[in-house]
């Protein structure tokens, strides 16, 4: 497990590693997070300004916030880590990853400070994966719930907010939505294969400067460190497009 061995400094600063689980969690709160778009139109608009590959990268980064928050509290940690790796791998080529299936029987844990947020997050990631591979223009809107879950479970939310505001600004500037003629229809298909790739360092390394070369290199290094014998969401590495 060479990936995700070190907790990002911003996540440590937000007290997300090993801190007690003391956030509010109720059935009502869970329902709001499962269907959040109605009360979060502005966030939805902001997310729809970034590209598809940037959306997948942001999903992986948000899921990493959740991974570190619950690491040590749940046996699901390894599975969450594998899903994070699969999201990054799918930026290189979505065909090299298997579906991020989760709770296909919809056995919703209505209560629980750990299982509840994880369920909401992984259900969001499941739909994000489906919409990305389908080329759906509805992809970005699916991130709303994931943003809200990651924020809700973070002890120092102001630090998360500052991180997110900075990241989303940079994403809009450097990875804008390339699907300029958006038709919000389930039948519409958008091909994101020509979009610029993005890497984990963009989100968690303040010294990282994005260029096509630096991002491709960092993303390739991350993919090379995936253990395909344990991560069943990732197919054995084929020749990388820009390796």
Secondary structure, DSSP 8 states (H G I E B T S, - for coil): --TT-S--HHHHHTT-SS----S---HHHHHHHHT-GGG-HHHHHHHTTB-HHHHHHHHHHHHHHHHHHHBTTBTTHHHHHHHHHHHHHHHH-GGGB------TT-----S-TTHHHHHHHHHHHHHHHHHHHHT-TTTGGGHHHHHHHHHHH-SSHHHHHHHHHHHHHHHHHHSB-S--S----TT-----TTS----THHHH-TT----HHHHHHHHHHHHHT--TTT-TTB------TT-
